[in-house]
């Protein structure tokens, strides 16, 4: 959870500084979610839960600041 929070904060900071546009941030998050959703290893259940959290961040608009 801490790593996800740190990454989200970094993505927000990069967007605030106009280093990474919103579309790219959403793409990074979607890629991360897809990687976790498709895992078939022994931790697959936990990784699917992580994917659900990432998808919730995307759906909630929390990955970028909105005016």
N, C-alpha and C positions, 0 to 999 in steps of 0.2 A: 504494500500500500504506500509506503513512504516513497518508493521509486516512482510510482505513478503520480503522486502529488508533486514531486520534484520535477518530473518531466512536464507535467501540465503547467507548472509555474514558469519553466523555461520557455515553453511554447508561447505562453501569454506574453512574456517579456520580449521575445523575438518579434511577435506581432506588434506590440506597442512601439518598438523601435523601428518598425517597418523593415525588418531584416527578412521576414518570411511572411508572405501573404496568407490570408485566411484559407484559401483553397489548398495551399500546400500543407498547412497545419492539419486540416481535415484529412488530407491524403495520408499524412504520416500516421494519424490516429487510426484511420481505416486499415492501413497496412498492418499496424500493430494488432488490431482486433482480429483481422483475418488470420494472422500467424497463430494467435492463441486459439482461435476457433477450430483450426484444422489440425491441432496437435493430437497425436494418437498415443503418446507416451504414457507412462505410469501416473503422471500428474495432469492428465487430460481434463479431469473434472475441475480442478483448480484453475487451469488455464481458460476453460470456457467461462468460468466465473469472472476472471480478469477481462476477457473479451466483452462480457456483458457490462462490466463497469465502464470500459472504454466506449462502448456504444452508447451508454447512458450519458457520458460526457458529451459525445457528439450530438445526440438528440437534444440535450438540454442547452446547447449553445455555450457551455462553460469553457470550451477550448479557446474561445476568442472573446475579447471584451466587446460589448456592444454599447453604443451611446444611449 
